[in-house]
């Protein structure tokens, strides 16, 4: 029988929520890594009990954790489990994210644009997003702040930068968004192993067709009134992109403002915000079985990071955009001023499709009927940074 | 034997390490990181080995965060009577 595992990253630890296929009763395990910011927890599709977690702190830096038993036990990759027990401290060194400056593969350390327009050197802060490979459990991608893409091919023991992205000639024009200059979205094309998409705030969307060696900005059609040239090649604050595995040439985007879609692998984009009450927001997700059914959570504006009218509404389009319906059943419809962050919405692959999202108020909401109705699995976690759903 | 007190975020733990030669911030942290490689990057930056901005070092009650990493630490620390304390700057987060 199908089981569902929800991986939740919060400001003060990780939580794992599990249920059977009915998705009515949930057990809650956590906090794991209590006190640390857990930006993302994500499992391998090919080996679902292998889960990576990004544990981070402005004080003590970055740590990568890995579980090989579905989240029951964790270690830093490279640690010797026996030594860990005996000594009380992991022995691994999996937190080394160093920009590639080697002559062979790297680029010289470049600079990017700072808030005030001056140039600023790249400085590693944290891993925002972990994206396990679709076919190899030892390979995982890490999107980091300051924006760059790293990859491990040894299960997280060592990480190497795919420096062609940061070395792109547009790098000096990239600038931090309110959350820092982060590479927050990594999308792997299930039909084309060598194609990778990523999104950076605030630079835009990039595509590689050679497994991450070289990159092309794909932002044609985006219009951002908050940058000097609204249709510039880079500088757009893309918040999230999503695809459906059956139709990977179609991409959906929640931009800072605007919902966008592309039907040519990102070569061009058009706006599909339609009748949304606000087209500002962070996450965007695609239904597991309906490639044209998409979900967003409208937020009032970039300075007012809460839903319009104090009503928490997920909006669903069954036509790939333009026409949207509010989903409200089970969600607070008054006095609600939480935000839903970019990595905090996910879908399972059960039937009917389950949708999950977490809020900055610590609620994790679930729908087991494609969004028609919602229920809080848990209400009082620390602010939720990320949500992933595993169907096992 | 040098006693090193770690921030509780990393591990609620006091560890004892041996340091060969002169006892300085650098030799203590080198020995600590050699013994516990997972601490690399958490107290000092990778490669540059500079103290992370929100970490401070205390030795025998004195703030030595801004001392040269090669300055000899107090004899009380070298003798193991007092710990070398690694502290997260301010309490919160």
Interface residues (C-beta under 8 A of the other chain):
Chain A: X35 X36 X57 X58 X59 X60 X61 X62 X63 X76 X79 X87 X88 X89 X90 X91 X92 X93 X94 X95 X96 X97 X98
Chain B: X7 X9 X10 X11 X13 X15 X36 X37 X38 X40 X41 X42 X43 X46 X47 X52 X54 X55 X88 X89 X93
